[in-house]
Amino acid sequence: MSFFQSLFGGGAGGARVSGAEARKLVAEGAQLVDVRSPGEFAGGSVPGAKNIPVDQLGGRLAELDAKKTVIVFCRSGARSASAAQLLAQRGFADVKDLGTVGAW
C-alpha cells in the first residue's frame, strides 16, 4: 500500500468505492455517512447522507446498522479513511470509503 493510500483511504478499514458504485449501493439500501463537521455538512452534502462527525462516530455507532453496507465520505478522504477503519474494527462487515464528497 502506498503512503497516500494509507493516509487517504483504501486501506484495511474499507475498500475504496467510486461515485457510481456508491450510488448503486445506496439505491440498494446502503447507509451513507458524511463524517465531516456539522458546519461542513450544513454547507452542503449528498442528499440522504447522515452526518456523524468522525470524532463522534465511536459514540454513535448505534445509529448505524452493522449488518448493512456503510459508505463513508468527507472533504479530503483522510477522515473517511479513519471512519472506515473504526467501523471495521467495531464489527461492521461491509464498509466502503468514497473518500471525498466530490466523488459522489
Biopython code that builds the backbone (N, CA, C, O; Angstrom):
import numpy as np
from Bio.PDB.StructureBuilder import StructureBuilder

atoms = [
    (1, "MET", "N", (0.850, -1.177, 0.000)),
    (1, "MET", "CA", (0.000, 0.000, 0.000)),
    (1, "MET", "C", (0.890, 1.233, 0.000)),
    (1, "MET", "O", (1.881, 1.300, 0.727)),
    (2, "SER", "N", (0.527, 2.191, -0.813)),
    (2, "SER", "CA", (1.328, 3.402, -0.889)),
    (2, "SER", "C", (1.073, 4.299, 0.310)),
    (2, "SER", "O", (0.103, 4.114, 1.046)),
    (3, "PHE", "N", (1.947, 5.262, 0.496)),
    (3, "PHE", "CA", (1.787, 6.244, 1.572)),
    (3, "PHE", "C", (0.446, 6.961, 1.455)),
    (3, "PHE", "O", (-0.250, 7.139, 2.454)),
    (4, "PHE", "N", (0.079, 7.373, 0.240)),
    (4, "PHE", "CA", (-1.158, 8.117, 0.056)),
    (4, "PHE", "C", (-2.385, 7.248, 0.299)),
    (4, "PHE", "O", (-3.389, 7.745, 0.809)),
    (5, "GLN", "N", (-2.334, 5.967, -0.052)),
    (5, "GLN", "CA", (-3.452, 5.082, 0.239)),
    (5, "GLN", "C", (-3.642, 4.933, 1.739)),
    (5, "GLN", "O", (-4.769, 4.948, 2.233)),
    (6, "SER", "N", (-2.536, 4.790, 2.466)),
    (6, "SER", "CA", (-2.669, 4.632, 3.910)),
    (6, "SER", "C", (-3.139, 5.922, 4.563)),
    (6, "SER", "O", (-3.851, 5.883, 5.566)),
    (7, "LEU", "N", (-2.752, 7.058, 4.011)),
    (7, "LEU", "CA", (-3.151, 8.340, 4.573)),
    (7, "LEU", "C", (-4.576, 8.726, 4.193)),
    (7, "LEU", "O", (-5.326, 9.236, 5.026)),
    (8, "PHE", "N", (-4.951, 8.485, 2.942)),
    (8, "PHE", "CA", (-6.234, 8.962, 2.443)),
    (8, "PHE", "C", (-7.245, 7.874, 2.134)),
    (8, "PHE", "O", (-8.254, 8.152, 1.487)),
    (9, "GLY", "N", (-7.018, 6.678, 2.561)),
    (9, "GLY", "CA", (-8.024, 5.641, 2.388)),
    (9, "GLY", "C", (-7.574, 4.534, 1.482)),
    (9, "GLY", "O", (-6.500, 4.580, 0.882)),
    (10, "GLY", "N", (-8.436, 3.522, 1.397)),
    (10, "GLY", "CA", (-8.138, 2.366, 0.585)),
    (10, "GLY", "C", (-7.374, 1.316, 1.358)),
    (10, "GLY", "O", (-6.911, 0.335, 0.776)),
    (11, "GLY", "N", (-7.235, 1.502, 2.652)),
    (11, "GLY", "CA", (-6.505, 0.560, 3.476)),
    (11, "GLY", "C", (-7.414, -0.493, 4.067)),
    (11, "GLY", "O", (-8.468, -0.804, 3.511)),
    (12, "ALA", "N", (-7.003, -1.037, 5.193)),
    (12, "ALA", "CA", (-7.710, -2.148, 5.812)),
    (12, "ALA", "C", (-9.093, -1.765, 6.318)),
    (12, "ALA", "O", (-9.935, -2.639, 6.522)),
    (13, "GLY", "N", (-9.342, -0.487, 6.521)),
    (13, "GLY", "CA", (-10.618, -0.081, 7.092)),
    (13, "GLY", "C", (-11.798, -0.230, 6.170)),
    (13, "GLY", "O", (-12.884, -0.600, 6.618)),
    (14, "GLY", "N", (-11.624, 0.041, 4.922)),
    (14, "GLY", "CA", (-12.740, -0.051, 3.984)),
    (14, "GLY", "C", (-12.241, 0.067, 2.568)),
    (14, "GLY", "O", (-11.296, 0.804, 2.285)),
    (15, "ALA", "N", (-12.877, -0.658, 1.685)),
    (15, "ALA", "CA", (-12.497, -0.625, 0.278)),
    (15, "ALA", "C", (-12.938, 0.691, -0.342)),
    (15, "ALA", "O", (-14.026, 1.189, -0.052)),
    (16, "ARG", "N", (-12.101, 1.244, -1.184)),
    (16, "ARG", "CA", (-12.482, 2.457, -1.916)),
    (16, "ARG", "C", (-13.597, 2.100, -2.871)),
    (16, "ARG", "O", (-13.625, 1.004, -3.433)),
    (17, "VAL", "N", (-14.500, 3.015, -3.049)),
    (17, "VAL", "CA", (-15.624, 2.818, -3.941)),
    (17, "VAL", "C", (-15.785, 4.077, -4.788)),
    (17, "VAL", "O", (-15.586, 5.189, -4.301)),
    (18, "SER", "N", (-16.140, 3.899, -6.035)),
    (18, "SER", "CA", (-16.359, 5.042, -6.934)),
    (18, "SER", "C", (-17.719, 5.660, -6.651)),
    (18, "SER", "O", (-18.559, 5.063, -5.977)),
    (19, "GLY", "N", (-17.920, 6.851, -7.170)),
    (19, "GLY", "CA", (-19.208, 7.506, -7.013)),
    (19, "GLY", "C", (-20.335, 6.692, -7.627)),
    (19, "GLY", "O", (-21.409, 6.571, -7.039)),
    (20, "ALA", "N", (-20.097, 6.137, -8.802)),
    (20, "ALA", "CA", (-21.131, 5.335, -9.469)),
    (20, "ALA", "C", (-21.477, 4.102, -8.641)),
    (20, "ALA", "O", (-22.651, 3.768, -8.484)),
    (21, "GLU", "N", (-20.469, 3.429, -8.116)),
    (21, "GLU", "CA", (-20.713, 2.246, -7.289)),
    (21, "GLU", "C", (-21.414, 2.635, -5.988)),
    (21, "GLU", "O", (-22.305, 1.920, -5.531)),
    (22, "ALA", "N", (-21.019, 3.762, -5.388)),
    (22, "ALA", "CA", (-21.660, 4.226, -4.159)),
    (22, "ALA", "C", (-23.135, 4.525, -4.404)),
    (22, "ALA", "O", (-23.982, 4.157, -3.589)),
    (23, "ARG", "N", (-23.452, 5.184, -5.509)),
    (23, "ARG", "CA", (-24.849, 5.496, -5.828)),
    (23, "ARG", "C", (-25.664, 4.213, -5.993)),
    (23, "ARG", "O", (-26.806, 4.128, -5.542)),
    (24, "LYS", "N", (-25.065, 3.225, -6.638)),
    (24, "LYS", "CA", (-25.727, 1.918, -6.826)),
    (24, "LYS", "C", (-25.975, 1.259, -5.475)),
    (24, "LYS", "O", (-27.072, 0.759, -5.221)),
    (25, "LEU", "N", (-24.969, 1.253, -4.608)),
    (25, "LEU", "CA", (-25.109, 0.628, -3.298)),
    (25, "LEU", "C", (-26.159, 1.331, -2.440)),
    (25, "LEU", "O", (-26.920, 0.674, -1.729)),
    (26, "VAL", "N", (-26.205, 2.667, -2.501)),
    (26, "VAL", "CA", (-27.206, 3.417, -1.746)),
    (26, "VAL", "C", (-28.606, 3.086, -2.273)),
    (26, "VAL", "O", (-29.542, 2.934, -1.487)),
    (27, "ALA", "N", (-28.753, 2.977, -3.577)),
    (27, "ALA", "CA", (-30.051, 2.611, -4.158)),
    (27, "ALA", "C", (-30.490, 1.220, -3.697)),
    (27, "ALA", "O", (-31.683, 0.918, -3.659)),
    (28, "GLU", "N", (-29.521, 0.385, -3.349)),
    (28, "GLU", "CA", (-29.800, -0.977, -2.878)),
    (28, "GLU", "C", (-29.932, -1.045, -1.357)),
    (28, "GLU", "O", (-30.122, -2.129, -0.806)),
    (29, "GLY", "N", (-29.834, 0.100, -0.668)),
    (29, "GLY", "CA", (-30.048, 0.128, 0.768)),
    (29, "GLY", "C", (-28.843, 0.418, 1.641)),
    (29, "GLY", "O", (-28.950, 0.359, 2.866)),
    (30, "ALA", "N", (-27.699, 0.731, 1.051)),
    (30, "ALA", "CA", (-26.513, 1.060, 1.852)),
    (30, "ALA", "C", (-26.733, 2.357, 2.619)),
    (30, "ALA", "O", (-27.495, 3.225, 2.195)),
    (31, "GLN", "N", (-26.061, 2.469, 3.742)),
    (31, "GLN", "CA", (-26.106, 3.669, 4.581)),
    (31, "GLN", "C", (-24.993, 4.620, 4.142)),
    (31, "GLN", "O", (-23.857, 4.189, 3.947)),
    (32, "LEU", "N", (-25.302, 5.884, 3.989)),
    (32, "LEU", "CA", (-24.348, 6.880, 3.533)),
    (32, "LEU", "C", (-24.052, 7.834, 4.682)),
    (32, "LEU", "O", (-24.961, 8.478, 5.207)),
    (33, "VAL", "N", (-22.779, 7.927, 5.076)),
    (33, "VAL", "CA", (-22.414, 8.703, 6.257)),
    (33, "VAL", "C", (-21.361, 9.754, 5.908)),
    (33, "VAL", "O", (-20.267, 9.436, 5.443)),
    (34, "ASP", "N", (-21.722, 11.004, 6.143)),
    (34, "ASP", "CA", (-20.826, 12.148, 5.970)),
    (34, "ASP", "C", (-20.126, 12.357, 7.310)),
    (34, "ASP", "O", (-20.771, 12.723, 8.293)),
    (35, "VAL", "N", (-18.822, 12.129, 7.360)),
    (35, "VAL", "CA", (-18.091, 12.210, 8.632)),
    (35, "VAL", "C", (-17.433, 13.575, 8.850)),
    (35, "VAL", "O", (-16.553, 13.712, 9.700)),
    (36, "ARG", "N", (-17.858, 14.578, 8.088)),
    (36, "ARG", "CA", (-17.348, 15.933, 8.273)),
    (36, "ARG", "C", (-18.033, 16.588, 9.468)),
    (36, "ARG", "O", (-18.943, 16.011, 10.065)),
    (37, "SER", "N", (-17.597, 17.776, 9.807)),
    (37, "SER", "CA", (-18.181, 18.535, 10.925)),
    (37, "SER", "C", (-19.604, 18.969, 10.579)),
    (37, "SER", "O", (-19.970, 19.017, 9.404)),
    (38, "PRO", "N", (-20.408, 19.285, 11.597)),
    (38, "PRO", "CA", (-21.763, 19.781, 11.331)),
    (38, "PRO", "C", (-21.770, 21.036, 10.453)),
    (38, "PRO", "O", (-22.659, 21.200, 9.618)),
    (39, "GLY", "N", (-20.797, 21.911, 10.633)),
    (39, "GLY", "CA", (-20.720, 23.114, 9.807)),
    (39, "GLY", "C", (-20.471, 22.794, 8.343)),
    (39, "GLY", "O", (-21.092, 23.380, 7.457)),
    (40, "GLU", "N", (-19.555, 21.857, 8.093)),
    (40, "GLU", "CA", (-19.300, 21.441, 6.708)),
    (40, "GLU", "C", (-20.550, 20.794, 6.114)),
    (40, "GLU", "O", (-20.920, 21.063, 4.971)),
    (41, "PHE", "N", (-21.184, 19.947, 6.898)),
    (41, "PHE", "CA", (-22.395, 19.260, 6.451)),
    (41, "PHE", "C", (-23.486, 20.269, 6.101)),
    (41, "PHE", "O", (-24.160, 20.127, 5.080)),
    (42, "ALA", "N", (-23.664, 21.293, 6.949)),
    (42, "ALA", "CA", (-24.681, 22.320, 6.722)),
    (42, "ALA", "C", (-24.412, 23.101, 5.442)),
    (42, "ALA", "O", (-25.336, 23.633, 4.826)),
    (43, "GLY", "N", (-23.144, 23.168, 5.044)),
    (43, "GLY", "CA", (-22.777, 23.869, 3.825)),
    (43, "GLY", "C", (-23.108, 23.107, 2.559)),
    (43, "GLY", "O", (-22.959, 23.637, 1.458)),
    (44, "GLY", "N", (-23.549, 21.887, 2.702)),
    (44, "GLY", "CA", (-23.931, 21.065, 1.556)),
    (44, "GLY", "C", (-23.351, 19.669, 1.663)),
    (44, "GLY", "O", (-22.189, 19.480, 2.023)),
    (45, "SER", "N", (-24.182, 18.707, 1.343)),
    (45, "SER", "CA", (-23.762, 17.315, 1.400)),
    (45, "SER", "C", (-24.506, 16.525, 0.335)),
    (45, "SER", "O", (-25.218, 17.086, -0.498)),
    (46, "VAL", "N", (-24.331, 15.241, 0.379)),
    (46, "VAL", "CA", (-25.020, 14.349, -0.540)),
    (46, "VAL", "C", (-26.437, 14.116, -0.002)),
    (46, "VAL", "O", (-26.591, 13.798, 1.177)),
    (47, "PRO", "N", (-27.459, 14.263, -0.823)),
    (47, "PRO", "CA", (-28.821, 14.024, -0.356)),
    (47, "PRO", "C", (-28.956, 12.626, 0.264)),
    (47, "PRO", "O", (-28.512, 11.626, -0.301)),
    (48, "GLY", "N", (-29.578, 12.594, 1.433)),
    (48, "GLY", "CA", (-29.789, 11.321, 2.109)),
    (48, "GLY", "C", (-28.674, 10.893, 3.043)),
    (48, "GLY", "O", (-28.816, 9.906, 3.766)),
    (49, "ALA", "N", (-27.565, 11.623, 3.039)),
    (49, "ALA", "CA", (-26.443, 11.265, 3.921)),
    (49, "ALA", "C", (-26.768, 11.637, 5.357)),
    (49, "ALA", "O", (-27.437, 12.635, 5.625)),
    (50, "LYS", "N", (-26.280, 10.814, 6.271)),
    (50, "LYS", "CA", (-26.404, 11.072, 7.707)),
    (50, "LYS", "C", (-25.085, 11.699, 8.148)),
    (50, "LYS", "O", (-24.014, 11.224, 7.770)),
    (51, "ASN", "N", (-25.160, 12.760, 8.944)),
    (51, "ASN", "CA", (-23.946, 13.408, 9.432)),
    (51, "ASN", "C", (-23.572, 12.864, 10.804)),
    (51, "ASN", "O", (-24.268, 13.087, 11.794)),
    (52, "ILE", "N", (-22.453, 12.143, 10.836)),
    (52, "ILE", "CA", (-21.859, 11.696, 12.096)),
    (52, "ILE", "C", (-20.378, 12.051, 12.016)),
    (52, "ILE", "O", (-19.600, 11.307, 11.419)),
    (53, "PRO", "N", (-19.978, 13.172, 12.604)),
    (53, "PRO", "CA", (-18.577, 13.583, 12.544)),
    (53, "PRO", "C", (-17.652, 12.462, 13.041)),
    (53, "PRO", "O", (-17.979, 11.748, 13.989)),
    (54, "VAL", "N", (-16.517, 12.325, 12.398)),
    (54, "VAL", "CA", (-15.609, 11.228, 12.724)),
    (54, "VAL", "C", (-15.240, 11.207, 14.202)),
    (54, "VAL", "O", (-15.056, 10.133, 14.774)),
    (55, "ASP", "N", (-15.128, 12.376, 14.827)),
    (55, "ASP", "CA", (-14.760, 12.407, 16.243)),
    (55, "ASP", "C", (-15.909, 11.993, 17.164)),
    (55, "ASP", "O", (-15.699, 11.824, 18.365)),
    (56, "GLN", "N", (-17.109, 11.826, 16.627)),
    (56, "GLN", "CA", (-18.265, 11.355, 17.397)),
    (56, "GLN", "C", (-18.680, 9.936, 17.024)),
    (56, "GLN", "O", (-19.543, 9.348, 17.675)),
    (57, "LEU", "N", (-18.082, 9.400, 16.001)),
    (57, "LEU", "CA", (-18.521, 8.123, 15.432)),
    (57, "LEU", "C", (-18.518, 6.981, 16.449)),
    (57, "LEU", "O", (-19.473, 6.206, 16.506)),
    (58, "GLY", "N", (-17.466, 6.869, 17.243)),
    (58, "GLY", "CA", (-17.384, 5.787, 18.215)),
    (58, "GLY", "C", (-18.536, 5.774, 19.199)),
    (58, "GLY", "O", (-18.956, 4.705, 19.642)),
    (59, "GLY", "N", (-19.050, 6.934, 19.545)),
    (59, "GLY", "CA", (-20.156, 7.040, 20.491)),
    (59, "GLY", "C", (-21.529, 6.997, 19.854)),
    (59, "GLY", "O", (-22.544, 7.003, 20.552)),
    (60, "ARG", "N", (-21.565, 6.953, 18.521)),
    (60, "ARG", "CA", (-22.857, 6.990, 17.816)),
    (60, "ARG", "C", (-23.064, 5.777, 16.918)),
    (60, "ARG", "O", (-23.880, 5.819, 15.998)),
    (61, "LEU", "N", (-22.341, 4.713, 17.174)),
    (61, "LEU", "CA", (-22.439, 3.511, 16.345)),
    (61, "LEU", "C", (-23.840, 2.926, 16.316)),
    (61, "LEU", "O", (-24.232, 2.316, 15.322)),
    (62, "ALA", "N", (-24.606, 3.101, 17.395)),
    (62, "ALA", "CA", (-25.956, 2.551, 17.466)),
    (62, "ALA", "C", (-26.887, 3.163, 16.419)),
    (62, "ALA", "O", (-27.956, 2.616, 16.148)),
    (63, "GLU", "N", (-26.492, 4.289, 15.830)),
    (63, "GLU", "CA", (-27.310, 4.927, 14.794)),
    (63, "GLU", "C", (-27.168, 4.231, 13.439)),
    (63, "GLU", "O", (-27.897, 4.537, 12.496)),
    (64, "LEU", "N", (-26.234, 3.304, 13.355)),
    (64, "LEU", "CA", (-25.977, 2.585, 12.104)),
    (64, "LEU", "C", (-26.272, 1.105, 12.276)),
    (64, "LEU", "O", (-26.184, 0.569, 13.381)),
    (65, "ASP", "N", (-26.619, 0.453, 11.184)),
    (65, "ASP", "CA", (-26.890, -0.981, 11.185)),
    (65, "ASP", "C", (-25.615, -1.697, 10.731)),
    (65, "ASP", "O", (-25.209, -1.587, 9.574)),
    (66, "ALA", "N", (-24.992, -2.427, 11.651)),
    (66, "ALA", "CA", (-23.726, -3.107, 11.365)),
    (66, "ALA", "C", (-23.869, -4.211, 10.326)),
    (66, "ALA", "O", (-22.868, -4.696, 9.800)),
    (67, "LYS", "N", (-25.095, -4.611, 10.024)),
    (67, "LYS", "CA", (-25.320, -5.686, 9.052)),
    (67, "LYS", "C", (-25.490, -5.160, 7.631)),
    (67, "LYS", "O", (-25.495, -5.935, 6.674)),
    (68, "LYS", "N", (-25.630, -3.846, 7.494)),
    (68, "LYS", "CA", (-25.794, -3.232, 6.174)),
    (68, "LYS", "C", (-24.492, -2.570, 5.730)),
    (68, "LYS", "O", (-23.649, -2.219, 6.555)),
    (69, "THR", "N", (-24.345, -2.409, 4.444)),
    (69, "THR", "CA", (-23.196, -1.695, 3.894)),
    (69, "THR", "C", (-23.213, -0.253, 4.384)),
    (69, "THR", "O", (-24.260, 0.394, 4.411)),
    (70, "VAL", "N", (-22.046, 0.239, 4.768)),
    (70, "VAL", "CA", (-21.885, 1.631, 5.189)),
    (70, "VAL", "C", (-20.876, 2.285, 4.252)),
    (70, "VAL", "O", (-19.785, 1.754, 4.043)),
    (71, "ILE", "N", (-21.231, 3.420, 3.697)),
    (71, "ILE", "CA", (-20.340, 4.193, 2.832)),
    (71, "ILE", "C", (-20.032, 5.496, 3.551)),
    (71, "ILE", "O", (-20.943, 6.237, 3.917)),
    (72, "VAL", "N", (-18.753, 5.776, 3.753)),
    (72, "VAL", "CA", (-18.329, 6.994, 4.440)),
    (72, "VAL", "C", (-17.621, 7.935, 3.475)),
    (72, "VAL", "O", (-17.001, 7.497, 2.507)),
    (73, "PHE", "N", (-17.721, 9.230, 3.750)),
    (73, "PHE", "CA", (-17.014, 10.224, 2.941)),
    (73, "PHE", "C", (-16.759, 11.473, 3.764)),
    (73, "PHE", "O", (-17.381, 11.681, 4.806)),
    (74, "CYS", "N", (-15.837, 12.305, 3.287)),
    (74, "CYS", "CA", (-15.500, 13.569, 3.957)),
    (74, "CYS", "C", (-15.049, 14.574, 2.907)),
    (74, "CYS", "O", (-15.485, 14.506, 1.757)),
    (75, "ARG", "N", (-14.195, 15.493, 3.283)),
    (75, "ARG", "CA", (-13.722, 16.513, 2.334)),
    (75, "ARG", "C", (-12.514, 16.045, 1.547)),
    (75, "ARG", "O", (-12.482, 16.177, 0.324)),
    (76, "SER", "N", (-11.510, 15.495, 2.240)),
    (76, "SER", "CA", (-10.264, 15.126, 1.560)),
    (76, "SER", "C", (-10.028, 13.629, 1.448)),
    (76, "SER", "O", (-9.193, 13.192, 0.656)),
    (77, "GLY", "N", (-10.751, 12.842, 2.230)),
    (77, "GLY", "CA", (-10.546, 11.398, 2.245)),
    (77, "GLY", "C", (-9.834, 10.903, 3.490)),
    (77, "GLY", "O", (-9.834, 9.701, 3.757)),
    (78, "ALA", "N", (-9.224, 11.804, 4.263)),
    (78, "ALA", "CA", (-8.495, 11.384, 5.461)),
    (78, "ALA", "C", (-9.449, 10.950, 6.574)),
    (78, "ALA", "O", (-9.264, 9.894, 7.178)),
    (79, "ARG", "N", (-10.454, 11.756, 6.837)),
    (79, "ARG", "CA", (-11.407, 11.408, 7.901)),
    (79, "ARG", "C", (-12.232, 10.184, 7.528)),
    (79, "ARG", "O", (-12.549, 9.365, 8.391)),
    (80, "SER", "N", (-12.581, 10.051, 6.263)),
    (80, "SER", "CA", (-13.362, 8.876, 5.863)),
    (80, "SER", "C", (-12.528, 7.603, 6.021)),
    (80, "SER", "O", (-13.068, 6.557, 6.381)),
    (81, "ALA", "N", (-11.236, 7.676, 5.760)),
    (81, "ALA", "CA", (-10.365, 6.512, 5.957)),
    (81, "ALA", "C", (-10.324, 6.124, 7.434)),
    (81, "ALA", "O", (-10.375, 4.940, 7.767)),
    (82, "SER", "N", (-10.234, 7.114, 8.313)),
    (82, "SER", "CA", (-10.255, 6.848, 9.756)),
    (82, "SER", "C", (-11.589, 6.249, 10.175)),
    (82, "SER", "O", (-11.634, 5.302, 10.961)),
    (83, "ALA", "N", (-12.669, 6.801, 9.650)),
    (83, "ALA", "CA", (-14.007, 6.305, 9.983)),
    (83, "ALA", "C", (-14.187, 4.872, 9.506)),
    (83, "ALA", "O", (-14.735, 4.040, 10.229)),
    (84, "ALA", "N", (-13.732, 4.583, 8.301)),
    (84, "ALA", "CA", (-13.862, 3.232, 7.765)),
    (84, "ALA", "C", (-13.086, 2.232, 8.627)),
    (84, "ALA", "O", (-13.564, 1.131, 8.897)),
    (85, "GLN", "N", (-11.908, 2.622, 9.045)),
    (85, "GLN", "CA", (-11.101, 1.748, 9.892)),
    (85, "GLN", "C", (-11.795, 1.499, 11.234)),
    (85, "GLN", "O", (-11.845, 0.363, 11.706)),
    (86, "LEU", "N", (-12.324, 2.550, 11.841)),
    (86, "LEU", "CA", (-13.020, 2.411, 13.120)),
    (86, "LEU", "C", (-14.225, 1.484, 12.973)),
    (86, "LEU", "O", (-14.429, 0.601, 13.806)),
    (87, "LEU", "N", (-15.019, 1.673, 11.931)),
    (87, "LEU", "CA", (-16.199, 0.841, 11.722)),
    (87, "LEU", "C", (-15.807, -0.627, 11.533)),
    (87, "LEU", "O", (-16.453, -1.517, 12.085)),
    (88, "ALA", "N", (-14.767, -0.877, 10.765)),
    (88, "ALA", "CA", (-14.305, -2.248, 10.557)),
    (88, "ALA", "C", (-13.852, -2.871, 11.874)),
    (88, "ALA", "O", (-14.140, -4.036, 12.146)),
    (89, "GLN", "N", (-13.144, -2.094, 12.687)),
    (89, "GLN", "CA", (-12.679, -2.592, 13.985)),
    (89, "GLN", "C", (-13.839, -2.873, 14.931)),
    (89, "GLN", "O", (-13.728, -3.725, 15.812)),
    (90, "ARG", "N", (-14.942, -2.168, 14.757)),
    (90, "ARG", "CA", (-16.105, -2.342, 15.636)),
    (90, "ARG", "C", (-17.103, -3.368, 15.096)),
    (90, "ARG", "O", (-18.220, -3.462, 15.604)),
    (91, "GLY", "N", (-16.721, -4.124, 14.091)),
    (91, "GLY", "CA", (-17.547, -5.233, 13.635)),
    (91, "GLY", "C", (-18.467, -4.965, 12.459)),
    (91, "GLY", "O", (-19.285, -5.819, 12.118)),
    (92, "PHE", "N", (-18.359, -3.809, 11.834)),
    (92, "PHE", "CA", (-19.158, -3.544, 10.640)),
    (92, "PHE", "C", (-18.542, -4.333, 9.486)),
    (92, "PHE", "O", (-17.377, -4.137, 9.138)),
    (93, "ALA", "N", (-19.327, -5.217, 8.907)),
    (93, "ALA", "CA", (-18.800, -6.185, 7.952)),
    (93, "ALA", "C", (-18.513, -5.610, 6.570)),
    (93, "ALA", "O", (-17.572, -6.048, 5.908)),
    (94, "ASP", "N", (-19.297, -4.649, 6.128)),
    (94, "ASP", "CA", (-19.151, -4.147, 4.763)),
    (94, "ASP", "C", (-19.048, -2.628, 4.780)),
    (94, "ASP", "O", (-20.058, -1.924, 4.742)),
    (95, "VAL", "N", (-17.828, -2.138, 4.836)),
    (95, "VAL", "CA", (-17.564, -0.701, 4.899)),
    (95, "VAL", "C", (-16.885, -0.267, 3.606)),
    (95, "VAL", "O", (-15.908, -0.879, 3.175)),
    (96, "LYS", "N", (-17.397, 0.773, 3.001)),
    (96, "LYS", "CA", (-16.837, 1.341, 1.769)),
    (96, "LYS", "C", (-16.422, 2.788, 2.040)),
    (96, "LYS", "O", (-17.097, 3.518, 2.765)),
    (97, "ASP", "N", (-15.314, 3.178, 1.452)),
    (97, "ASP", "CA", (-14.800, 4.534, 1.604)),
    (97, "ASP", "C", (-14.894, 5.257, 0.268)),
    (97, "ASP", "O", (-14.136, 4.973, -0.659)),
    (98, "LEU", "N", (-15.827, 6.189, 0.179)),
    (98, "LEU", "CA", (-15.976, 7.001, -1.032)),
    (98, "LEU", "C", (-14.835, 8.000, -1.145)),
    (98, "LEU", "O", (-14.485, 8.436, -2.242)),
    (99, "GLY", "N", (-14.259, 8.357, -0.005)),
    (99, "GLY", "CA", (-13.185, 9.357, 0.006)),
    (99, "GLY", "C", (-13.785, 10.742, 0.125)),
    (99, "GLY", "O", (-14.231, 11.141, 1.200)),
    (100, "THR", "N", (-13.797, 11.476, -0.977)),
    (100, "THR", "CA", (-14.251, 12.870, -0.929)),
    (100, "THR", "C", (-15.721, 13.007, -1.318)),
    (100, "THR", "O", (-16.251, 12.212, -2.094)),
    (101, "VAL", "N", (-16.363, 14.027, -0.767)),
    (101, "VAL", "CA", (-17.754, 14.320, -1.109)),
    (101, "VAL", "C", (-17.872, 14.589, -2.606)),
    (101, "VAL", "O", (-18.903, 14.287, -3.208)),
    (102, "GLY", "N", (-16.838, 15.146, -3.206)),
    (102, "GLY", "CA", (-16.844, 15.428, -4.628)),
    (102, "GLY", "C", (-16.854, 14.194, -5.509)),
    (102, "GLY", "O", (-17.176, 14.279, -6.694)),
    (103, "ALA", "N", (-16.506, 13.046, -4.941)),
    (103, "ALA", "CA", (-16.506, 11.796, -5.712)),
    (103, "ALA", "C", (-17.908, 11.297, -5.989)),
    (103, "ALA", "O", (-18.117, 10.454, -6.861)),
    (104, "TRP", "N", (-18.873, 11.822, -5.241)),
    (104, "TRP", "CA", (-20.253, 11.364, -5.392)),
    (104, "TRP", "C", (-20.736, 11.611, -6.810)),
    (104, "TRP", "O", (-21.879, 11.292, -7.137)),
]
sb = StructureBuilder()
sb.init_structure("model")
sb.init_model(0)
sb.init_chain("A")
sb.init_seg("    ")
for serial, (resi, resn, name, xyz) in enumerate(atoms, 1):
    if name == "N":
        sb.init_residue(resn, " ", resi, " ")
    sb.init_atom(name, np.array(xyz, "f"), 0.0, 1.0, " ", f" {name:<3s}", serial, name[0])
structure = sb.get_structure()
